[in-house]
Amino acid sequence: MSAWLVIAAEEHKRAGDRYDDDPSRHYSWDDRVPNATAVKVGDVIVLWDKEALIGLSVIQSIEVGSGEKDLKSCPFCGRADVAARKTMKPEYKCWKCKKEFDHPLSRRVTVKTFRSHHEAGWTDLRGSMSGAELRQLCEEPKSQLSLRRLRWSDFRTRIEQGQTKTPLTIVDNTREIIGGHRKAIVRVRRGQSEFRRKLLDTFGAVCAFTGPSHEQTLEAAHLYSYAANGRHHKDGGLLLRSDLHRPFDLGLIAVEPRTGTIDISAELAKFPAYSGLQGKPLSIEITADHLKWLAEHWNVHRSRTE
């Protein structure tokens, strides 16, 4: 399996260019970037901000287009290996010939553009690994490229067996879906405030798994791929307590569609706070649409083990 470590910098700025990245949904690059055409659908995409890990997913599709880009180059050697420095003067340095200067050469070029779409399998891992650790897990630890090959097996072991112990089975499930074995693409995502408010109006301050709770402990969970649907469906979400939302996102908790009861994964069942939910019915009345979305979630996270 190919995995890529890609930079999603603050304010969507990378190497002096502006990209409209949204780490949990899409990432953009162009053919001036090394490895630009090596990234494929089904590859794992791991995003960081140069300081720490943000999260990961599987590339569902890659949108290809064209655009223009200001290409800066060294006035001494003509190479494009130049970068602006935040504090040092002169502002620019050529990483090829090592010359320093205030004004690079600049020209407008046409580029082939790429944008990954990867929302379905997004797993937030913000802060669970430092930038230094990520660099050491690259195939070339000293690389300065925006798209770097990652040693996937070592990275996965570090996430699943490290301090956070976050299972990454959603990667396998999402890749299987993309490969055409199953049609459902499901993702759980924190809803926007308006969507959450509508759920509170419908259900009250009630967690779908555990019952009445303080309103501030409840989050809105989408039961479908928001990227694919593009809108908030009336019966496409439930309120979950914050400590249950992430396990549901990861598939550690699911709802058995035939019985409408809660199913706890073997990993989570080791903890009494969660094991007591096994086999319990939902604490709210749901519609046929809710059940449809929950069935797709089940297909992603449980059908492989049936």
N, C-alpha and C positions, 0 to 999 in steps of 0.2 A: 504494500500500500504506500502511495506517495503522500507525503505531508509537507506543508509549506508554512514557514514562519514569515508573517508579513507585518509590516509596520503600519499601524493606524495612529498617526501622530495627533497631538492636541490641535484643536481648531481645524482639523482636516488638512493640515499643511504637511507636505512631504517634499523634501528636496527643492523647496522654493516654489512648488506648484500647488494649486488648490484642487483637491478632490472632494467630492461630496460623499465621503464614506459614512456608513452607519454600521459599525462593527457587527452588530447582531443580525444584519440583513444583507448588506452588500459591500463589496470592496472593489476599487477601481485601480487600473494601471494601464500602461501603454507599451508599445513595442520598442521603445527606447530603453526599457528596463530589462536587464539580463534575466533570462528564464521566462520571459513574457509568454512565449508560446508553449512552454513545457507544462504549464498548469492545466489540468484537465478536469472535466466533470467527474465526480466521484472521489477526487482527491480531498484529503483533510486540509482545512485552512485554519491555522492557529494565529490569532492576532495578539500583538503586544504594542506597547507605546514607548518602547526603548528602555523603560524602567521596570515594567512588570507585565505579567500575562494578563490579558483581558478575557479571552474565551476562545472557543473553537467550534467548528461545525464541519459539515461535508458540503462540497460545492454541488448544488442541484443543477445549475445551468450557468453558462457564460455568455453574456451579451457582447457581441462584437460590433464595433462601429468605427467612426473616424473623427478626427478632431485636429486642432492645432495646438502647438506647444512652443513656448519660448525656450530655446536651447542656448544655454550659456557655455562658453568655452574659454580656454586659456589664451590670452593674447600673445603668449610666448611660444607654446608648443602646439596650440590649436586643438588640444584634446578637450573633451567635455567633462573631464573629471574635476570639476570645480565645485566648491560649496561655500556658502556664506557663513561667516563665523559671528556669533552673537556678541562677543566682548573684545576680541582681539582685532588689532589693526595692523596692516591693511585688512579690509573686510573679507577679501576672498583669498583662497589658497588653492593651487592646483595640486591635486594629490598624485599626479603623474610626474611632473617635473619639479615640484616643490616650490615654484615661484609664488610670491605673494603680490597682490594688486588690488586696487580699489574698484576698477571698472572692467568687468569681463566683456568679451565679445558676445553679442546676442543676435540671434536670428530666429525667425518664425518658421517652424517646420510642420509638415503634415504627419500625423501619427495615426497608427491603428490603435483603437482603444478597446479595452476589455473591462467588463464588470461581472464579478461573480455574484450569484444569488445563492444564499446559504441559510435562510432563516429557519427552515424546517428542523434542522438538527442542532440549533444553537444551544450551547451550554456555557453559561457564565462562570468563569473561573478567575474572576478579577482578584488580583493580588495573591493568588495561591502559589506563584513561582516568580522569582526575581529575574530581572533581565540578564544578570550574570549566569544564572542557571540555564536559562533558555539558550544563551549563546553556546554554552558547552554541549548542548544537546543537538546542535546543528551538525550537519555532515562536515562543514568547514567552520569551526568555531570562531575564526578570526575574520570571517566574511563581513563586508559592510553593505551587502546587497539588500534591496528592499524585499526581494523574494528569495528566501533561503530554504534550502532543503533541510528538513528536520528528520532526525532519527526517530521515526514514529514509535517503534517498539520500546525504546528507552524512555521516550517522553511519556507514553501511556503508562508504563510501569511506575514512573515517578508520580503521576497524578493519582493512579489507583491505589498505590501502596504507600504514598507519602503522607504528610501530615493531614491533608484534607480527605484522603481516601474517597475520592469521587469516582464512581463507576462510569465508564465510557461506553457502555453497551449501546447507547443511542447512536453512536457512530456506526457500529455494525448494522443496526436496524435501518438507519437512513440510507446507507450505501446499498443495502439489499433492495430497498424501495426504488431507489434511483436506477438500479439494475433491471427493474421491470418485473421482479418477482411478485410484488404487491403494489396496488394502486394508491393506497392511502398515504398521504403525507400529513403528519400531524405534528403540531408544535404547541407547547404551552407557554404563554407569554404574559407578563404583567400588563394588564389593560390600562388604558388611559383613564384619567379621573372621571370623565363623563360616563364611560362604560361601567366603571366601578360603582358610580352613583346609581345607575339604573339597576344594577344587580342588588344593591342595598334596598332600593325601593321595592324590588320584586320579592326578595327573600327576607328582608330585615337583616339585622346583624347576626347572621347564622352561618357557621361554617358547614359546608355540605357534608363533611365527614364526622364532625364531632358535636355539632349543635350550636346553641347560642354562645356568642363570644363578644368581647369588647370590640367595637367597630374598628378601632385603630390596629387591631391584630389581624384584620382580614384583608386579603388581596384578591384582585380580580384575575382569574385564570382563564385564558382563552382555551377552548377545547379543539381548535382547528388551526391550520396554517394561516395566520393573518396575512402573510405575504401573498399567498395564492388567492385568498378571498377578497382582500383589499377593503374589507369593511367589517364593522362589528355586527354579528348576527344576534338577534334578540335572544335566542336560546342557545347561543354558542359559548356561554361562559358560566362559571360557578364561583362562589366566594369560598376561599380556602384560608385557613389560618396560616400565618406566614411560615411557621415551622413545618407545615405540610405541603406548601406550594412547591418548594424546590424538590422534595422527594417525588412529588407527582410529575414535575417537569422531567425528572430523570427516569421515570418509569419505576421507581422503587415502590410507588403506590399506584394502583390502577383500580378500575371498577369492572367487575365481571359482568358483561352485558346481558347474559342470560338470566342472572339472578338479581342484578342490581346491587350486589354486595361488594364490600371493599376487600381488595386482595393486597396483602403485604408481601414484598419480596423476601427471599431467604436472608439476604444481607441485612434488611431492616428489622426483620422479625427477632433478631438477637437483642433488641432493645425494648424493654417493657413499655416505654412510652408509646411505642408504635404497634407492638405485637397484639395489644388488646383490641385493635381496630379490625383484626382479621375476621372476615365473615360478617361484619356488622352491616346493616342496611344504611343507606344514605339518610341523613337527618332532614331532608327536604323532599318535596314532591317534584319530580322532573318530567319534562315533556318527551315526546318521541324524538324530537330534534336533539335534545340533550343526550338521549340514549344513543343516537346515531354517532354523534361526535365521540362519546365515551367508548363506543365499540371500535372506532378507528384507532383511538389511543391504545386500547387493549391489543388490537392487531399488531401495532408497532412494537409494544413492549412485552407482550406475553405469548403471542402465537408461536414464536420460535421455540418456546420451551414446552409447548403442549404435546 
